[in-house]
Amino acid sequence: METILTDAEYKLVINRIAVLSAKNSISTAENEELNQLSAMAIAYEYRRYDFTINPSYQSRPICHSER
């Protein structure tokens, strides 16, 4: 798997990350897998939960009521 496309795949990746992270010592191959899975999970989270603010929203004037 090169990229996560569904929530189900994301859950599988997170579970595998948890298994690898729980080990006291991991091999070089497992470390590479952990790094790859982490990068894939982060990329999926960025796509799934896009918290970027629209530039037009950022540049809108802020209105304060003056009394």
HELIX and SHEET records of a PDB file:
HELIX    1   1 ASP A    7  ALA A   22  1                                  16    
HELIX    2   2 THR A   28  ARG A   48  1                                  21    
HELIX    3   3 PRO A   55  GLN A   58  1                                   4    
END                                                                             
